[in-house]
Amino acid sequence: MLNLVVQEGKSLIKFSLDIKAEKIILTNILQKVEVTLICWALEQTNGKVSTASRMLSLGRTTLVERIRKLGIDTSEFRKKLLPAKKIEG
């Protein structure tokens, strides 16, 4: 088990990697970390890409390109709001 702690400004980001192979492919691990962070930001922002891009300190266009390249479906992060009930009085 490899535990990583990264400090970015006031934030601490913790990762645990369970590596069972003798050889790892760094680009694959980095891509999984990137997907995890993008999905986390989208979840925090209810799927709002512009707000997520600010959280990740990326330009909106850059984040949109990364989302498209990584095959992330942003609609999964948009909460379905129930229609408001009419209050009878």
Secondary structure, DSSP 8 states (H G I E B T S, - for coil): -EEEEEEETTEEEEEEE---SSS--HHHHHHHHHHHHHHHHHHHTTT-HHHHHHHTT--HHHHHHHHHHHT--GGGGS-----------
